Amino acid sequence: MNFTNLRGILTYVPEFRDKIFVIAMDGAVVTHENFANLALDLAVLRSLSVRVIVVHGVGHQMRELAVERSVPLSSSDGTGPTDAASLKVSLTASCQVAQQILAAFGAADLRAALPNALVVHPFGIVGGVNYLLTGRIERVDAAFLHDLLDRGIVPIISPIGSDREGNLFRVNSDAVAVAIAETLRAVKLIYLSGEIDYAKETDLARQLSVSEAESFVHRHANTTSPLLLSKLSHSIAACRSGVRRIHLLDIRIDEALLSELFSQVGVGTMVYAEGYESIRKAQKKDVRSILQLISQSVDAAELLPRTRQNILARLGDYYVLEIDRGLVGCVALHRFPEFSQAEVACLSVARVYENQGLGRKLVHFAHSVAREEGIRQLFALSARTYNFFTQKVGFREGTPDDLPPSRRLLYEQSGRRSKVLLKQVF
Ligand SMILES: CC(C)(COP(=O)(O)OP(=O)(O)OC[C@H]1O[C@@H](n2cnc3c(N)ncnc32)[C@H](O)[C@@H]1OP(=O)(O)O)[C@@H](O)C(=O)NCCC(=O)NCCS
C-alpha cells in the first residue's frame, strides 16, 4: 500500500464529507474490465462519507440487442422519438445494466437499490415531430433519494421513468444526471464513458469554465462526436443550475475516478462554474472553518499552529475568502501601527482551489487594506513558501532587523529561522 497516497486522499475528507456526487455512467462503462475497480473506487468514496448516486445509460446495450433481435431503433439515446419496439429494447437493456451494477456493487460491499424516483411526462410533439415514448423529467423524488443516502444506500437510477398513470418513458441518462444533481444540490457530477476518443479532441482543454465549454460546443457542433457534445452540453446545463464541477472521465483509463478526484493534475476534463467569490472580515462562526483550512499547512510546517483562542483574540485581523458561501481561503493582517508596518500571516487556500489566483487575491487584498490604513510596509515570515511571496506577489527578502522589535523578539524565540519578506505599500 502507498501510504503517501492514502494521506493525500485523507486531506480531502473535510472537503467531501457528506457531499453528494452524482456518477453518470454510459452503458458501455459496465462492460469494461475496469468496471469492477470502479465499484471499489466508489466504495472508497462511500468510506469517506461521500453520498454517491449512480445514473446509468443503456445506449450501448440497446444497439447490441437491436442487432441481435433485428429490431430497428427509432432512437438509442433517448433524445429522438422512442417507438414501442425501442422502448421494449431499452427496458431489457436497463434490467441488464442495473443487474450488472448491483452485482459489481455487491462484490465491493456497497449496498445499492433501484428506486422509482423519477416522475416523467411525454416529451410531446416538438417542431411537428411526435416524440412518442420519449419522456422529459417532471420531478425527482428528492426525499426518497435522501432517505436512501441517509441509510448508506447508493441509489441506482435508470434512464426510464413513469408518469402518474404508470406509463413508461425513455429519458436520456445525461439529462437525468443533471436533473438529479440539480435537485439534490450535488457538488460534483461525474460523466464516465467508454466510447469517447478524448485523445482526438486536441482543442479540448483539460479544464474549462462554463463559458469556455459553451464556446467549444459552438465551434465544434458539427465536427466532434455527438457523445462528447451531449456530455459538454449537459455539463453546461448542470453548471448553470448550481453544480460547481463536472468531470468527464474515460473508464478505459485505470483508476480514472480516484486520480481525477484526489490528485492536483487529474486525468479527465473538468467543466467548472465561474464562482462568485468575495473576501470579507472573519466572524466568530468562521473560526472552526479557518482551523480546518489551515490544519494541513500546519502539519506540513507551512503555517504556525493557531488555537481557537489565538484566532478569537485577534479576530479583527482575519479575512476569509468565500466561493458561493463556502470558506476556501484566509489571510490575517497583524498591525504594528507605531512602526507603520503590518504582517501578512495565516495565508491559506484550500488545496482543491489552489492555482486559480486566490492566494494572490488574498495578498493583494491585504495590501489594499494596508494602503487604506496608511501602513507603509508589509512583511511576511515564511519557512517554506517564501518563493510564492518573492516570485508571485512582489515581496523581497529582508532581515530580522527589518521587523518591529516585539515581533523580532518572538521571531528569535520561535527558533524557526523563517525568511523575512518585505513589501513597500506605497
Ligand atoms: C501559498 C498558497 C497560499 C498559494 O495559493 P494559490 O491560491 O495556489 O496561489 P495562486 O493561485 O494565486 O498562485 C499560484 C502560483 O503560485 C505558485 N506557487 C504556489 N506555491 C508556491 C511556492 N511555495 N513557491 C513558489 N511558487 C508557488 C504556483 O506554482 C502558481 O504559479 P503559476 O501562476 O506560475 O502557475 C497556497 O498554496 C497555500 O495555502 N499553501 C499552504 C499554506 C502556506 O504555505 N501559506 C503561506 C505561509 S507563509
The ligand as a Gaussian input file, in Angstrom:
#p B3LYP/6-31G(d) Opt

LIG

0 1
 C        0.767000      29.529000      -0.928000
 C       -0.705000      29.488000      -1.265000
 C       -1.458000      30.468000      -0.369000
 C       -0.895000      29.858000      -2.746000
 O       -2.277000      29.883000      -3.024000
 P       -2.819000      29.736000      -4.546000
 O       -4.274000      30.136000      -4.499000
 O       -2.487000      28.431000      -5.113000
 O       -1.975000      30.872000      -5.285000
 P       -2.212000      31.500000      -6.722000
 O       -3.188000      30.672000      -7.467000
 O       -2.504000      32.944000      -6.556000
 O       -0.758000      31.368000      -7.354000
 C       -0.320000      30.153000      -7.804000
 C        1.081000      30.342000      -8.352000
 O        1.998000      30.373000      -7.252000
 C        2.912000      29.286000      -7.385000
 N        3.263000      28.807000      -6.056000
 C        2.462000      28.232000      -5.142000
 N        3.212000      27.909000      -4.046000
 C        4.472000      28.297000      -4.311000
 C        5.692000      28.224000      -3.609000
 N        5.755000      27.689000      -2.410000
 N        6.778000      28.747000      -4.209000
 C        6.733000      29.295000      -5.440000
 N        5.616000      29.382000      -6.161000
 C        4.487000      28.871000      -5.598000
 C        2.170000      28.267000      -8.219000
 O        3.069000      27.403000      -8.854000
 C        1.438000      29.143000      -9.213000
 O        2.337000      29.588000     -10.199000
 P        1.817000      29.981000     -11.693000
 O        0.772000      31.043000     -11.544000
 O        3.046000      30.466000     -12.366000
 O        1.263000      28.719000     -12.251000
 C       -1.302000      28.079000      -1.079000
 O       -0.513000      27.185000      -1.844000
 C       -1.325000      27.584000       0.338000
 O       -2.334000      27.725000       1.025000
 N       -0.222000      26.958000       0.800000
 C       -0.156000      26.395000       2.131000
 C       -0.060000      27.471000       3.193000
 C        1.149000      28.366000       3.045000
 O        2.245000      27.933000       2.719000
 N        0.918000      29.662000       3.310000
 C        1.953000      30.676000       3.284000
 C        2.514000      30.748000       4.653000
 S        3.659000      31.994000       4.867000

